[in-house]
């Protein structure tokens, strides 16, 4: 690096502004309210807690917005600073005239929802927009920066400790890049959505992110995330009670659920059905701390409840299906791929593999059969399932044709 380049690099690092007081944050947020949009991102830690620990917020206004006296258009906001309330930011989140732009917003929004019960509205998620606009299923930020902003992106600070202060120059530069390049990405994708008439599609998807239920984890439903190979209702009842206990214990103490016991240990416990601490001591997978004390007593109580309950869960495999479901599901997969190629929308965004199996089994209350997905795929999926249309290979592409009678 030349001496002039090194000097410019030092100057750019020194120009990075970090907001550490409520007054500074309020000043910046008032500037943001006068803008059509603001780009945002967060850095957080979750390795040692159940709920994410917010460590840093990045924000950028459209280029050339805001006088230099308030630090320019992009800032770092330090939530770990002692004299900082995030209420001005939450007030900006409620401000309807300014679009809040995130990339892959779900985890960021979960933090704000659990902290203050606030979600940014209106919201634009560039990852979802990119999937709608034909950038494929893996619409990562780095990919979009290269393809749209045409800039390199240094990701070397991705896995650093964001709770440590002071932040390094590399961390600060990395963090700001997550919102400065996002401006060009947002402007490009929003223009594409308007041109293609797909803005309502994005709005429909963002509606899920703005639904508070998206961020509520209920202990009684935790068992549904545990993958099992056994469909026995009694076995699943024990799994349900163990997962309920683990989720409640982890939430109350703000520790990762894996610190209580992992899924493989949960499955083992549901299989062996321990009745006392002596039985727990024979476990191959249970952590040592979980074989005694509060966790051990919670495990034993959960197993007992699972063995005695009369409210047995129904495994999904018990739901009625139709003959030939597997073959129909494969046809639906071909149709989905054809529709994805035709529209440029990522298949994963249109319908999941489990939804295709469900359609083939006769289920109709599914996201892929409603809204914009129904227009793109769902209507033809139902016609295919009913035998009204068929698939034909022509000119190197799969096409929908009227089924012969």
N, C-alpha and C positions, 0 to 999 in steps of 0.2 A: 504494500500500500504506500502511495506517495505521501509526502509530508502534507500536501494540500488536502488529500483525501482523508488523512488521519485527523487533521484539524477539523474538517467538516463533520466527520463521524463523531468526534467529541462534542462539537457544538450541537448536533442533533440529539445526542443523549442528554445534554444539559438542558435542552428545551423541553424535555418530557416533564409534564406537570402532574404532580400527585396531589389529589385533594384529601385533606386530613381533617377538615372542620365542617360542621353543619352549614355554616355561613357560606363557605366556598362552594359546597355542593348545591345549596339553594340558588346561588348566583348562576352556576353552570346550567342547572335544570330550567331556570327561567329563560336562558338563551335557547335551550333545546325546545321549549314550548313554542318558540317563534319559528321553528323549522318544520319542514314537511316530514322529516324522519330523523331518527337517531339510531346509530348502530351500537349494539351492546354485547358484552360477553362477560364471563366470570371465570375465575380460577378458584378451585376449592380442594379440600382434602376430605376423604371419606374412609381411609384405610382403617382408622381406629375408632370410628363412631358409626352409629346407625344413621343419623342425619348428617348430611354434608355440612362441613364447616366452611363458611364463606371466607375467602382470604383476599380476594381482589375483584374489583369490577372495572371493566374498561368501557369507555363510551367515546363515540366520535360523532360530530355533527357533519352535515354536508360540507364539501370543500368550500373554502373561502367564507365560512360562517364564523362569526364571533371575532371581536377585536383581540389583538395580541395581548392586551392588558389583562385578559382573563385566561391566558394560557393557550390560545388557539383552539382549533376544532376538535382535538383529541386529548383525553385525559385518563389518568388512572385514579380510581377512587378506592381509598384504603379503609375497609370496614373494621380493621383491627385497631385503627387509631382511636384513642380514648375519647376524644371530643368530637365524635361523628355519629349523628343519627341519620338513618337512611330514609327518613320520612319525606324529604324533598324529592328523592328518587321515586318513591312510591306515589307521590303526587303527580310526577311526570308520567308514571305508568297509567294513571287514571285519566290523563289528558288526551281527549279523543282526537284532537287535531294533529297530533304527532304520531306517526307510525313508529313502533318499536321493532327494530330489526335484529334478529338473532340468527345464528346458524346452529341447527340441531338443538332447539331451545328447551327440550323437555327437562333435562337435569338442572339447567339454570332456573327455569320457572318453578321447579319443585322447591328449590332453596327459598325463593321469595315467598312462595305460598306458605311454607311452613314457618317462615320468619314473621310474616305480617298478614297472611291471608289475602295477598294482593297478586293479581296477574296483569301483565302489561297488555293494554287494549287501546287501539288496534295493534295486532301483532303480525309480523311477516317473518316466516321461517325460510331461510334461503336453501336449506337442505331439501325440504319438501318441495319448494318451488323448482329446484333444479331437477328433481325426479319427475315432476310434472312436465318440465320443459325438455325432457329427452337426454338428460345427463347420466342416465343409468341408475342402478340401485346403490352404487357406492359413490354417492355425490359428496365426497369429503371436501373439507374446506381447502386443503392444499391443492386438490385437483381444480377446484373452481378458481382459486387465485391464479393458477397457471393458465387456465383456458380462457378466463374472462378478463381478469385484471392484468394478465400477462406479466406477472412479477414473480421472482423467486421467493421462497418462504423458508426461513430458518426455524426448524422445529426442534432444535437441540435442547431447548429449555422446557420441553413439554412435561417431563416427569420430575421437575425440581420441587423442592419444598416451598410452597407458596405462603406458608405461615411464617417463614423466617424473615426477619427484618434486620438491616435494610435489604431491599431487593437489589439484585445485581443489575448492571447495565443490560446484560443479555436478557434477563427476565423481563425487564421493563420494555425493551424493544420487541421481544416476542409477544408480550401481552398486547401492546398497542397494535401490532400487525394484525391481530385477530379482529380488530374493528375498523382499521383504516382501509384495508383492502375490501372489507365487507361493503363499503359504500358503493364501489364500482359494480360489485356482484349484485347488490340489491337493485341498482338502477337498471342494469341489463336485464335481470330476470323479471322485474316488474313490467318493463317495456314488452318483453316477450309474452308475458301472460296477457297483457292487454291486446297485443296483436293477434294472438291465437284464440282469444275469447275464453281463456281458461282461468281467469282471475277468480271466478266463483268456485272452481275446483279447489284452489288453494284455501279460500275462505272456509270451505267445508272441512278441510283437513285441520286447519288452525282451530276450528271450533272444538276439536277434541283437546287441544292443548289449553284452551281457555275454560275447559270444564273442570271445576274443582275436584270432581270425582276421580279425575286422572291421577291426582296426587295423594289420594287417601288409600292407605294400606290397612286393611282390616284383618286382624289376626285370624278371624274365623274363615277368611278366604285364602289364607297363606298356603294351605295344602295344595291348592290348584297349580302352584308353580313347581311343585315337587314331581319330578319325573319318576314314575313307577312302571314296573313291568307286570305287576299283579293287579287284576281287576276285582279281587274279592272285596265285597262291600265291608266286611268286618276289618280286613287289613287296611282299607282306605279310611275307615273310621278312626283307627289308631293313628294313621298318618296325619289325619286332620287334627286330632287333639294334640299330637306332638308338635305339629307346625304352629298351631294356635299358641301353645305355651311358649315356644321359642320366640315367636314374633312379639308377644306381649313382654316377655322378659327383656328382649333386646331393645324394644322401644322405651320401656320404663328406665332403663339404665344407659341408654344412648350408646350402645355397643353394637358392632356388626353381628348379625345373626350367626355367622360362622364361628364367632367366639363362644357361642352357647353350645352348639354342635352343628356339624355340617350335614348336608343332605344324605351322604352315604351312611353316616351314623344313624340318621333318622330312619332310613329304610331298614337298617339292621335292627334297630330297636322295635320297629313295627313287626318285624319277622320273628324276633326272639321273645317278645312280650315279657320283659323282665318284671318280676314281682317284688324284688327287694334290692338293697344295695349290693348284696352278694352277687346277684345276677348281673347287675351293672358292671361289676368288677371283671366279669368275663368278656365284656365287649372288646372287640378288636379295634373298633374305630372311634369309640367315644374318648374325648379328651379327659385327661386325668382329673382336672378340676370339676368335670361334669359328673363324676362318679360319687360325689358326696355333696353335702350341703344343700343349698336352695335349688340348684339345678337338678340334682339327683331326685329330690323330693318332687319337683315339678314334673320330671320325666315319669316317675312312678305313678303320680296322680293322673297324668295324661293317658298313660297306657291303660290304667284302670277305667277311666272314663270311656276310652275307645272300646274296651271289651264289654262294657255294661250298657252303652247307649242303645236306644232303640231307633234313633234317627240315623240310619245308615246312608252314606252318600252313594249316588249312582255313578258308576264308571261310564265315561262317554262311549265306550265300546258296547255298552248294553243298549244303546239307543237303536231303534229299529232302522233297518236299511232296506235296500232293494236288491234283487238278484242282479248281478253284473255291475255292481258299483265300481269295482276296480277298473273295468274297461271304460266305463263312462268317465271316471275321474281322469284317466289318461287322455281321453278325447278333450276334456275340459282344459287340461294342461296345454294341449296343442292349440286350442282356441285362444287361451290366454296369451300364449307366445305370439300368435298371429296378430292379436289385437294390440299387444305391446309394440310389435314391429310397425304396425300401421300408424299408431298414434305417437310413438316415441316416448310413451310413459312407462316407467319401470314396472315390470310385472308385480314385484313385491308390493307396490303401492296400490295396485288394482285389486289383487286378491292373494291371500296366503294359501299355502298348500293345504292346510287344514280346512279352509273354506271350500276349496275345490272338492275335497272328500265329502264335506257336509252337503254340498249341493247334489253330489252324486247319490247321497243317501236320502235325499228328499227334504232336506232342511231349507227353509226359505227366509228366515229372519236373520239375515247376514249383511254385513256392511257392503260386500261386493254386489249386492242386488238392490242397492239403494243409491240415490243421488247421482253424481256424475259417473260413478262406477257402473251403474246400471246402463247408462247411455253407451259407455265405452265397451262393456263386457257383459254385464248382468242379463240384459234382455236376451241377447243371443245365447248365453249360457243356459237360460231356462228353455229357450226354443230347441236347443240341441238336446237337452235332457228329455224334452217331450217328443223328440223325433220329428220335429217340424223342419229342421234344417240339417244339413250334413256338411262335412268338410271335404274340400277337394284341393289337390295339388295342381297348380296351373302356373306356368311361366316362372317356375322356381319359387312360388309363394303359396301359402295355404290360404284358401278362400272359402267363404261361406256360400253354400248353394242351397236351394230349396230341396228338401228331401223328396225322393221319388215315392209315390204311393202305389 
